[in-house]
């Protein structure tokens, strides 16, 4: 498995060690270290490649995803315009990745430094699994929370990735003229140390 990242802001692909050193030397941050990309081949256990999107590209991609992106990291691309989506994602320090046709993203929990909020637009667990691997390896996250709106396609991916339903936020989200429940799912890292 190669360690590289395609960054849509610059269009460059960097390796983990060299790219991190070059990014830091150029005044960049090591917080956006490279996620693992897919190995060549079609093995079923191969994680799909993750492509980091900047806030503007992420907002446009979320809008294109439509209803599947409702509730994605506490955004609503159906009712929010692109500048507001970009500002919300930036304010939450969120990162959004494209993996094939799916979008996955994460934001740090400000009250728990080693915990991440995660979201996906697809019921396919492979992109979410790749994001979880990235979070464990490069962000050192020991646990993840997924806030899944009732009826979201993300629910299947969350269940397949080993999340446990821990609660329900009753009437947490207003959508379609009514308040909707949001399901809270929790997952602890397999090897937190």
Number of C-alpha atoms within 10 A of each C-alpha: 10 13 16 23 23 20 18 15 12 8 9 11 14 18 18 19 13 11 19 19 14 16 16 13 10 9 8 12 13 16 10 15 22 27 27 23 21 19 14 9 7 10 9 7 8 15 22 20 22 27 22 24 21 19 22 18 17 23 25 17 21 25 21 13 18 13 16 23 27 22 22 28 24 18 18 20 24 18 12 14 13 20 13 16 23 21 14 18 25 15 10 16 14 19 20 28 26 19 21 11 10 21 26 27 25 26 21 19 15 11 7 10 13 17 23 24 20 26 27 31 26 24 19 18 19 21 27 28 19 21 27 25 18 19 23 19 14 17 21 17 22 18 20 23 23 25 25 27 23 15 13 20 18 25 24 14 21 28 15 14 15 15 18 15 17 11 12 16 14 11 12 13 17 10 15 7 6 8 12 17 17 21 20 17 22 17 20 15 17 10 7 11 8
